[in-house]
Amino acid sequence: GKAAEIHRHLLPLVNALFVVSNPTPVKYAVNQVGFNVGKPRLPLIEPDEKTAALIRDPLTDSRIDLPV
């Protein structure tokens, strides 16, 4: 059904948000779609370029349109 279709569409993004086990990927993604939630606080750091690409690519592919 429609729910399964949406689930399959968003699954790559959901998997990317858990590429590391802390809130860093979620903060990065939320900042990327236009919400200024700032950088992670130490001892957490922003994702390196490889990790950022793992998040950014499915985020772009998902075409999420959020009103900012």
HUMOFEN-V354799 format. One record per helix or strand of 3 or more residues. SS is the DSSP state (H for helix, E for strand). FROM is the first residue (numbers start at 1). TO is the last residue. If there is no record, write none. Layout:
ss | from | to
SS | FROM | TO
SS | FROM | TO
This chain:
ss | from | to
H | 2 | 17
H | 24 | 32
H | 49 | 62
